[in-house]
Amino acid sequence: MNASFHMVLGIWKQRMLTSIGFGNTKNIIYGFINAAISIGLFLYSYGFEALMQNGIYVGALLFFVIITLGGKVFYNIFTKPEKDA
């Protein structure tokens, strides 16, 4: 789940300190690093079959993929400038 928050902050151009630096691009990279390490450790410890049986983990990965692929779209939808009345 930590990877998802770094991905959101990176895509939405919010700066947050990570272990590799400070900035939105570094948040995106850090999000991918977190996700890769997490998947790697899970597969090493439990195998692919256990991954498919763990609904919470699969849900977190699905959320990460949705944020990664649709982050710009969500950003444009939720940051529309308000029109003055």
C-alpha positions, -999 to +999 in steps of 0.1 A: +000+000+000+029+024+006+038+022-031+003+034-040+006+066-019+040+074-034+026+068-069-004+091-062+018+119-048+043+115-077+016+116-104-002+145-088+032+164-086+032+166-048+067+165-032+074+141-004+107+129+011+116+094+001+147+074+008+160+083-027+153+120-026+126+147-026+103+153-056+075+140-077+096+119-101+114+103-072+081+094-056+071+076-088+104+057-089+101+049-052+066+036-057+077+012-084+107+001-062+084-006-032+060-025-054+087-046-070+103-055-037+070-063-021+060-086-050+094-102-051+094-109-013+059-123-014+066-146-043+098-158-028+082-165+006+049-180-005+048-186-043+025-175-070-004-197-059-005-181-025-005-147-041-037-155-060-054-167-028-045-136-008-074-112-016-060-082+004-027-084-014-043-088-048-066-059-041-036-037-031-018-046-063-049-039-083-053-005-067-016+002-075-021-007-112-053+015-114-035+044-099-004+039-121-025+037-153-052+061-145-035+086-122-033+114-148-070+110-157-080+111-120-058+141-115-075+160-144-110+150-131-105+161-095-084+193-101-107+211-126-105+248-118-137+261-103-155+288-122-163+321-105-200+327-099 
